[in-house]
């Protein structure tokens, strides 16, 4: 499985499909990205950095969503 840094690096280059298990146990299939010219303008964030989580832009929902690295089933 990929590391957090590898996933972030791929997300910064292209759209990625991430399948992961949500906290409530449901499975989620998300197409997301961190490509700068796709992201909306971001305001300052008060969120504390969490190395166990990746926050990425969900292309279909047009909003930021987070997933836990340890819960990733597939990353393509």
C-alpha positions as CSV (number, residue, x, y, z in Angstrom):
1,X,0.0,0.0,0.0
2,X,1.1,3.5,-0.7
3,X,2.3,5.9,2.1
4,X,0.5,9.1,2.9
5,X,3.2,11.2,1.2
6,X,3.0,9.0,-2.0
7,X,-0.8,9.5,-2.0
8,X,-0.5,13.2,-1.6
9,X,2.1,13.4,-4.3
10,X,-0.2,11.5,-6.8
11,X,-3.2,13.7,-5.8
12,X,-1.1,16.8,-6.6
13,X,-0.4,15.5,-10.1
14,X,-3.8,14.1,-11.2
15,X,-7.3,13.0,-10.3
16,X,-7.3,9.8,-8.2
17,X,-9.9,7.2,-7.3
18,X,-9.8,6.4,-3.6
19,X,-11.9,3.6,-2.1
20,X,-11.9,3.7,1.7
21,X,-13.8,2.5,4.7
22,X,-15.5,5.4,6.5
23,X,-15.5,5.7,10.3
24,X,-19.0,4.4,10.4
25,X,-17.9,1.3,8.5
26,X,-19.5,2.2,5.2
27,X,-17.3,2.0,2.1
28,X,-16.8,5.1,0.0
29,X,-15.6,5.5,-3.6
30,X,-14.3,9.0,-4.2
31,X,-12.6,10.7,-7.2
32,X,-10.5,13.5,-5.7
33,X,-7.5,15.7,-6.4
34,X,-5.1,18.2,-5.0
35,X,-4.1,19.7,-8.4
36,X,-3.8,23.4,-7.6
37,X,-5.6,24.9,-10.6
38,X,-8.7,22.7,-9.8
39,X,-9.0,23.6,-6.2
40,X,-11.3,26.4,-5.1
41,X,-9.7,29.4,-3.3
42,X,-8.9,28.3,0.2
43,X,-9.3,30.4,3.2
44,X,-7.2,30.0,6.3
45,X,-8.0,26.8,8.2
46,X,-8.1,26.3,11.9
47,X,-7.9,22.6,11.6
48,X,-5.1,20.9,13.4
49,X,-2.8,18.8,11.1
50,X,-3.4,15.1,11.4
51,X,-0.8,12.9,9.8
52,X,-3.3,9.9,9.8
53,X,-5.7,11.8,7.5
54,X,-5.6,13.2,3.9
55,X,-7.9,16.1,3.0
56,X,-8.6,16.2,-0.7
57,X,-11.1,17.9,-3.1
58,X,-13.9,15.6,-4.1
59,X,-14.5,16.3,-7.8
60,X,-18.1,15.0,-7.8
61,X,-19.3,16.7,-4.7
62,X,-17.2,19.9,-5.4
63,X,-16.1,20.0,-1.7
64,X,-13.2,18.9,0.5
65,X,-13.5,15.5,2.1
66,X,-11.1,13.6,4.3
67,X,-10.1,10.0,4.6
68,X,-7.9,8.1,7.0
69,X,-4.8,6.6,5.3
70,X,-5.1,3.4,7.3
71,X,-8.7,2.9,5.9
72,X,-7.7,3.1,2.2
73,X,-8.8,-0.1,0.4
74,X,-7.7,1.0,-3.1
75,X,-5.8,4.1,-4.5
76,X,-5.7,4.4,-8.3
